[in-house]
Amino acid sequence: NKGDTISKSCWHAINKPAKCNKPEMKANCPLTCNACPNDVTCRLKADLQFSPNYSEGVHKDSLQVEKAEDGEVCYSKNQKTDWGCNLVGDAFFDNTSGVRKAEIARVFNAGGGNYTLRVSHDFLEADVLQSKTVTKKSLANLIVKVNGKRLGTFKHKGKNQETHEGVPLDVSPDNLNVGFINPEFNGDYSVEVNCNDECECTVERVEQTCKLQAQLRYPGFTGKSDNEYGYHADVLTITNNYSEICSYWNN
């Protein structure tokens, strides 16, 4: 026992066979252990990351993983699911601080399952403050691997589009207008991964055919007026047939 994860998993598989049923064991105990019976290693990894050559602005994307016929979603606020998904990290880049992070999702035992990987652009005021126009270098890469073999790399189609719009897009002490989210910005897409029991997997990009967008906004203030003082705030929420609520506090 060398003390590493695989060695520990093999030791437990030999001495405590009942643990072979755990998804974590199926992921960490390779076939060379010859300890877990009828175990076919099938590790799905989705890595959402910005290119190291990226050189301008601030951008953030997010990843979520869904398994067919299972309502539990693997995402930033539910990072570990009962069906064997673990998610860590944050796909983010900030040129001003030099911070670059990746978001990684792993499915321990993907064999015999159908999965949907959903990528969305997160709209930030920093998009406008730094660079609201998305360039080729500011597109995050979604790298999909099964058992370490790359099956595909994907990006959203927001190249050369502006994340925000408004008149004017001006940030100054006199006018803190950072604009509004551009509803035409194409920052979302899905990738379907289908694996059989022998871990033979197919990967395919799927364009969204039915996308609901709702935008709540006040008109921009472009100068002095008789109504220059005061404060107003409204909140938009969306509720589905399952009484699940999407809002500022649960986005």
N, C-alpha and C positions, 0 to 999 in steps of 0.2 A: 504494500500500500504506500504509494508515493505521497499521499495526502491531497492530491488534486481532486477535482470534481468527478472525473471519470473513474478514477481508481476507487473513490468512496462509493460511487454508484454501483460499480461491479461488486464490491465487497458486500454491500447491502443486498444486491440481487442474489448472491450466492447464499448468504446466511439468513436473509429474511425475504423469501420469494414472494410473499404477499405484497411487498412494496413495488413489484414489477408493474402493478396496475396503475400506479401514479403517473400522470403525464410527464412530470419532471424526470422520473426514472427512465421512461421510454426515450426521452431526448438525450440523456446523458450516458445511457448504457448502450454502446455501439455493438454491432453484431460480433465483433471480435471477442467480446466478453463470453459469448456462448453461455450466458447465464439466464437471461429472460427468454422463456419459451415463446416461439412464434412471433417474435418481435421484429418488425420491419421498421428500421429507422427512417423517419420522414419529417425532417425539420424544415419548416418554412420560415424564412426571414425576410422582412420588408424593412428596408433602410432608406429613410427620407433625409437627404442631406444636401447642402449647398456646395457648389464647386469650390475647391480651394483657390481657384483663379478669380473668384468673384471679387470685385474691387470697388463697388459703390453702393451707397444707400443702406437701408434697413428693410429686411423682409422676414416674414414668418409664415410658415405653412403648418398644417396639422394633418395627422394621419389617424384613421380609425379602421378597425378590422371587424367584419361581421362574418359569422358562420351561418350557412343556410339552415333553416329550420331551428335556429336557436336565437332567441330574442336578446341575449346578453351581448352588448357591444363592447369591444376592447378599444379604449381611447384614454385620453389624458386624465379623465376623472374616474375611470374604472380600469386600472392598469393590469389587473389580473382577473381572468375569467375562469369559470368552472370547466370550460371546455379546452383549457390549456394554452391560452394566449397571455403573454406578458409584454407590456409596453413600457419603455423607458425613454427619457430624454425629451428634447424640444427642438424642432427644426427651425432654427433662427440664425440670422446673421445681422451683425451691427458693425458697419465699417468704422464708425466713430470710436468704438471701444476695442475693435478687433476680435469680438466674441463670435465664434462660429460653433453651433451645436447641431446635433443630429437627433432624430426621433427614430427609434428602432422597435419594431414589433416582431415577436417570435411566437410561432405556434409549435408546441413541443411535438405533437403527434398529428400531423396534417393528413395522414393517409386516410382515404375514403371520405374526404370532406370537400365541400365547395365553399370558397371564401371570396368575399368582396373587400378590396382595399380601397378606401375612399380618401382622396387628398383634397384639401381645401386651403385656399389662401386666407390668412387671417389679416383683416384690414386694420392698420395702425395709423395713428396720426403721424408717426415717424416716417411712414411711406412718403408723405408730402414734405415733411421737414427735410428729408435727405434726398430722395429721388422717387417721384411718383411714377415715372415711366419704367416699366419692366423691360430689361434687356435680356439678351440670350444668357449672359453670365449671372443674372439674378434669378434664374429658374432653378428650383430645387429638383434634384434627381431622386426618383423612386426606384431603388434597385431591389429586384426580387430574386431571391435565391432559394433553392431547395437542396438540402444536404450539401451546401457550399457551392453548388453550381449555379452560375448566374443564368436566369431564364429570360430576363428582360430588364430594360431601363426605360423609364417613362418620365415625361414632363407635362405640365399644363400648357395650354395654348395662349397664354397671356402675353407672349412676346410683343414688344413695341406698343403695348396698350398701357393706358394710365389707370392706376388703381383708384384714383379719386377725381372728382370733377367739381366745378364750382366757379362762380364769378365774383370776385377774382380769387384765385388760389394764392392768397397773400398772407404771410405770417409776419406780423410786426407788432410792436407795443400798442399801436392804435387800432389794429385790425387783426384779431386772432382768428381769422377764418382759415380753417384747414380743409375746407371743401367737404364734399359728401362722397360716399362710396359710389363708384361708377358701376351701375347695374349691368353694363355691357362687358365688364371685365371678365375674361374667361379664365378663372383660376381654379376651377373644380373639375375633377375627372375621377373615374373609377377603373380599377383593374380587377378582373376576375381570375381566380386561381382554382382550378379543379384538379383534384388528385384522386386516383383510384387506390385500392387497397395495397397495391404493389408500389406505391409512391411514384407512379408515372403521372406527371403533372403537366397541364397546359396553362398558359398565361395569355390573357387577351385584354386589351384596353377596351373599355365600354364608354361610349359617350352618353351623357345624360339626355334623355329624351323628354322628360317631364320635370322641369325645374321650377319651383315656386320661389319668387322673390317678392319681398315686401319692404318698402323703404318709407320710414317716417322721418320727416325733416322739416325744419323751419327755413324760410327764405333767408338768403344771405344778407348781411348788413354791409353796405358798400360805402357808407359815409355818415355824416351827422344827420339827425332827424329829430322831430319833436318827441319821438318815442325811443330815445336812446338809452333809457334806464329800465331796470326791472329784470326779472328772472323767470323763466318758464321752463318746465321740463315735462315731457310725456314719455310713456314707456310702451313699447310694442311687445306683445307676447303672442305666441302661436301654440295652440293646443290640438293634439290629434285625437283620434277616436279611442285611444287607450288612456286618455287623460294625462298624457305626458306633455309637459310645458317647456317650450323653448323661449328663453328670455335673456335679458342682460345678466341675470344672476345664474342662469343655467343654460349656457350657450354651447 
